[in-house]
Amino acid sequence: MKTLGKLQKVELRDYWADEAREFTPWLAKEENIEELSNTIGIDIEIEDTEVFIGNYKADIVGRDISNNQKIIIENQLEKSNHDHLGKIITYSSGIGASTIIWICNSITDEHRQAIDWLNENTIEEINFFALEIELWKIGESLPAPKFNIICRPNEWVKSTKEKGSSKELSGTKTLQLEYWNYLKDYFNQQRTFLSLRTPRAQHWYSIAVGRSKFHISLTVNTIHNRLGCELYMRGKNAKKYFSELKKDKESIEKEIGSELDWQELPDGQDSRIILYQDGDITNKNTWHDSTEWFKKYSELFYNSFSDRVKRVKI
């Protein structure tokens, strides 16, 4: 007869004795931030830890790669308290963060109500998440983390509220949002292996590729009726990463099955490697064909670049 192991809960303080010296560095590692990103549906790129904002230190400052907005992550290996609630508001106002993530051992009912209230009464661009973290193991296995979302933005409430104000989306923005939602549904129906995030009303849709400072970006240009699938590199080392990848240009283009446009972008800091295709998203009759093209090449880009960007060293 087959037997199963029994899940055992591990106390957080038994594994991480100190928040600043142990838990924050652990969470800032790419594989752990990726787990958090998958849980809440936002591609988080870490910028720094223990960051001074005025006279106080934020645990983690990051960036949402889908819209380039700041993210604050505040950690608490105890039950939530008023002190940390005040900190997340202070830190987010200090750097203009659009996403605030509060991770605790447990969230009290009072603080759950406070975060829900903030989500209901702030503009659509400001989002608060409250999560509880648990550690579990089976027998003598290593502990495994589990993030549980306790509070998240209620996008429907915010969207309804915004439509009643002067900040209603333009026709182009509405079309972009509708198209990316269609694309996400299509990708999921076709059982893509890519990790998909919540679409935004903008001309690009970002997909994580497994390393910070890199992402796959799908773009739509409604002026020139052009689609794009690209690997985008940002940050002070982007040009060096670009040069290293270009050494493998022949193999990369063979794997993808097409010549690519290698844009070093010498006038700026970032670089991109892109493939273009004609496409007009204002014609909804073409949406199936264009999303099929995006799926094919985003998966080819991921398969070709994911291991390479993880290996490249500067």
N, C-alpha and C positions, 0 to 999 in steps of 0.2 A: 504494500500500500504506500502511495506517495505521501510524503509529509511536507509541511510548510513551516517556515520559520515564523517567529513571533516578533512583531515590531516592538522595539523598546525606545521610549523617549529619553533623550540625553539632555540634561540641564545645560543651558547655554553657557553658564559661568564655569561649568566643568571643562568646557572646551576652549572658551575664550575668556580668560581671566580679566583682561583689560580691553575696553572698547577701542581706545585710540591706538594702542600699540599692537593689538591682535585682530580685533574684528574688522576695523576699517581697512587695514591693508589686505585682509582676506577678501573682503567684498570688492575692493578696487581691482582685483585680478580679473583679466579679461573673461575667463570661463565663468566666474561667479557673477560678474555684471551681465554677462550674456543670459544667465539663468534669470536674473531679475528683469532684464529686458523682455524675455519671453513671457514672463508672468504678467507684466503690466502692458505689454504691447507697444513699447517705445524703444527705439534704438539709442542706447545710452553710450556716449563716448566720454571716458574719464579725462578730465583736465588736470586735477590735482587733489590731494588730500590735506586735511588740516590747514585750510585756507583762512587767512586772516580777513575778516570783513569788519572793518572798524576795529573795535577792541576785543572782538570775539572771533572764535575759530569755527568755521563750518567743517563738518566731517569730510564731505566729498562735494566737490563742484564738478559738474559734467556738462555735456551738451547733447541736445536732441538732434541727431544728424538729419532727421527728416525736415527740420525747419531752422536749424542752426541756433536754437534758443537755449538759454542757460537752464541747468537743472541743479537743484540742491538736494542732497541726500543726508538726512540726519539719523544717526544710529542711537539706539537706546536698548541695552540688554536687560532692562528692567521694565516694570509696568510704566505706561505712559504717564507723564506729569505735566503740570502747567509750565514748568521751566522750559522744557523742550518744545512745547507748543509755541511759546513766545519766541524761542530761538528760530524756529523754521520761518516764522513770519518776518523776524528781523533780518535773517540772512537773505531771504528771497527779495525783500525790498531793497537791501543793500546792493545787490548785483543785478536786480531786474530779472530774476528767474521766472520762467513761465511754468515750470513743473517743479513741484515740491514733493519729495518722497520721505515719509517718516516711517522708520523701521523699528519696531519694539518687540520685546518679549510678549507683551499683551497690551491691548488698547482698551482703556476703560470706556464704559458707556458714555460718560460725560465728554470724553475727547472724541469718540466716534461721532457724537452729535455735533461737536464743534467743527470737525472736518467736513461733515456733510453740509453744515450751514455755510462754511466758506465756499464749497463747491457750488452751492445754489445761489450765492449772493455775490460772486465775483464774475468778471467778464469771461467770455468763452476761452480766451487765450491763457487764462490762469487755471492750473489744474493741481489739485491736492490728492495725494495717495497716502493712505495709512495701511501698513502691512505688519503682520506678525510673522516672525521667523521661528521655525521649529527645527530641531535636530532629531533624526531617527536612525536607528541601526537594527540589524538583525544578527543576533548572536555576537560574534566577535568582529563583525564587519566595521569598516570605518563609518562614522556618522555621515548621514546625508542631509543636506538642508532642504527645507520646504518653506516657500514663501506663501502666505495666505493673505489675499487682499481683503481688508476689512472695509475700507472706504475707497471709492474711486469717483472720478468726475461723472456726473449725470449729463452726458452730452445732449440728450434730448431736451432736458429742462433748459440748458444753456442756449441751445439753438433756438428754441421757442422764444426765449427772452430776448435774444439778439434780433430776431426777426421783427419784434415789436419796437425796435429802436432804429436809429439811422444807420446802423452798421450792417444792414442787409447785404448779403453777398451779391456781387455783380453777376451779370449773365455768364461771363467767361469763367469766373470762379465756381459758380454753380455747376457749369458743364464739366469742369475739371474734376470736381468732387464726385459727381455722378459717374464719370468715366472711370476713375480709380476704384470706386466701389464695384463697378461692373467687372473691372479687371481682377480685383481681389476675389470676387465670387467665382469668376471663370477659372482662375488658378487653383482655387480650392476644389472646384468640381473636377478638375483634371488631376487632382492629387499631387500637386507640386511638392517637392521636398524643401522649397524655400520657406523661410520664416517671414510671414507677412504681418505688417503693422496696420493700424487704423489709418485709412486714407485722410489726407488733408486737402483743402481747397487751394491748390497750387499747381504749378506746371510740372512738378517732378514728384516721383514716388521712390523712396529709398529702400534698399534691401541690404541687410547686414551681410558681410562677406567673411567675418571671423576675426577681424583685427581692427582696432581703433585707428582712426585717420584714413580708413579705406571704406568705401561702400559702393554698391552697384546702384546706379540712379537711372530710372526710366523717365524720359522726358517727352512732353508734347508741346509743339510749337504751333499755335493756331494762326499765326501770321503767315508763316512760310509753309504751313501744312507738312510738318516734318516730325518724325518720331526719332528718338535716340535711346540707345542702350549703352551705358558707359560704366567704366570703373573710374571712380573719382578719388583722388588723393589730396588730402589737405594737411596743412601744418608746415613747419619750418623745414622738414626733411622731404617734402613732396617731390622736389626736383630730383633728389638722389634716388628715391624709390622709383621714380619714373625711369631714370637711366638704367637702374638695375633690371627692371622688368623688360626694357626695350632690348636688352642683350638677348632675350629669349623670344623676340618678335616673330621669327619664322615659325617656331613651334606653336606659339600661342595662336597665330592666325590659322595655322593648319588645323588645330583643335576646334576652333570656332567655325571654320569653314568659310572665312571671308577676310578680305583685307580690312584693317581697322585704321581709323584716323588717330594718329598718336600726337596729341596736342600738349606740348610741354607748357604752354601758356607763359611765355617768358616775361610778360609784363606784370604778372601776379605771383602769389606764393604757391597756388595750387596747380595741379596737372590732371589731365584726363586722357583716357583711351576710349574711343567711342565708335559706334557703328550707327549710321543713319539709315532711315527708310522713309519714303514718302508716306504720308498718312494724314487724313483730315478727320479729327474727332468730332467736328461739327456735324458730320454725316453719320448718324447712328447706324445706318445700314452697313458701315465698314467696321464697326466695333469688334465683331467676332474675329475678322481677319487680323486686325491690329493687335488685339490681345493675344491671339495665337502667335503672332510674330514676337511680341514681348516675352511670352512664356518660353518660347524656343531659345531666344538669345540670352535672356536673363539666366536661364539654367546653364547654358553653354558658358557664359561669362563666369558664373559661380564655379563650375567644375574646373575651368581653366585657371582662374586666378586665386581661388581660395587658398590652396596649399602654397602657391607661390608667394602670396603676400605674407603668409605666416612665417615663411622661411627667410624672406629677404632681410638682411641685416645691414645697418648703417653704423 
